[in-house]
């Protein structure tokens, strides 16, 4: 069904207007015609209606067809415009057509009007169809561009030579170039030669195989970082099936890859740690059983009444040595647990560095001599400068671990140890002429349970914990640890700590201490200890001290004794006791004897235990088991401190 046509007619002669209407109706046009006479009515009608066609008389009193055409082209440029005139010269007619009129009809040949109308309407219909397609095309193109540009993935199209024809905003951002800079260029302009070659190789594969393929591409982007892309590349074809280029969508999967890699790494680490723990348990069992075997076996022999003195001495030495070995393994395991729990902190105090090192030297000389190895100490600071502030206990532990290893992993030669001061750091070294460590193990050996030799036939004992403890301690002290080593020539371990100088004690201070030591002779010691065997051992260890020993069998008794006996010079306080424990007892004694030295002696060994004892009012702390030198030096330190 044809829709009713709507036309505008600009005509000042009503008769002519009537004639035009009739003519069109007679020819079968279903048409409604609005007639206007003036310019203003013409303009307002054009603005308020969508006309299918405009007819305009060329000559009007104050307006003409030409001006009407200009206005129509501005207001509704696609509506067909037919000019109707009395007489019009050929030039004027051509000019009108040039200006966009669809046709013109002479008033004395009005029979042409239906034909001219039909032709103008057909042409307008064709034009509007064409325009609609064009608009649709434009809209689709815009939509596509919006989708492509809003995609997070980079999208591009290349021709058969690898030159870019299109890239989206994500691609612009990734390579740091605008679309205008990229179009017409290939990958060698944006990527390194090797990266461009890799991309071209993959493009070639897709074009040769004529199917879409997904690849992982690793390239350096404008941000200077290496990125991993998962890219789908698809070949494009013309209507004859000939390839015309390549279409690519690339997704940045760098973060996902990193996450995957760290998961794989974590999994491998967990498996490795599991393997190492199994190996450790195997080892540690061996390391514990060996000294235990000696202790159990030789303790049995001691009870033989016929045992000659020499043998008894020899067996006792073996028992002591094995006990030390056992203790050091247990200490290592506890230290590692404490490091892992983050409980190890530096407890800084001032101490004489040279004296500390000299004591270490003396301590290890016996082992060195037994192995026929010369052990030399090379200090660097003078007596005046060597009073430093650090955690001396941890420093001794680190050096002991390194010296033990140096002596353990060698048959003959020498071990030198000492330090040099480098600006704000003290650099320690322990150098040996032992078996050396292969280069690939230089970082590994600082990991827990890591040993160079892991076979069951290994010649050297050990738990594989010493170096990881040393590394953790060095870091707690604020330094770093490393080594140089040559196989069969030897190794040198180095570590640093910050050089914090303390005030040197004056000679007169030292003398007054010595004086104090000499004036105080007989001492009264209170030992709070519930275990008989422990008390007996303490009594024996302190027998050289020339002291009166009083015993309390629990914390409460210790408090009572301190209340009535003002002669007590020092208390050795066990922590775990019945009735009242050592913590409470110390707190109570402190309330009425604020300066009495109290040393906690306990089988609890961690820093937290130590800190708790100190917080309750103990002056110092000693872990069981201890030997004569250790306990006596602690007691003397408290009794004779200035
Ligand atoms: P342990 O000595 O108890 O096995 P460490 O953690 O102290 O554990 O040492 C780990 C490993 O490093 C040792 O098993 C050994 O293989 C190697 N190592 C350490 N110090 C030396 C050294 N001075 N010479 C040769 N090898 C060493």
Boltz pocket constraint, residues with backbone or C-beta under 6 A from the ligand:
constraints:
  - pocket:
      binder: B
      contacts: [[A, 401], [A, 402], [A, 405], [A, 406], [A, 409], [A, 432], [A, 434], [A, 435], [A, 436], [A, 437], [A, 445], [A, 447], [A, 450], [A, 451], [A, 452], [A, 453], [A, 461], [A, 462], [A, 463], [A, 464], [A, 465], [A, 466], [A, 467], [A, 468], [A, 491]]
      max_distance: 6.0
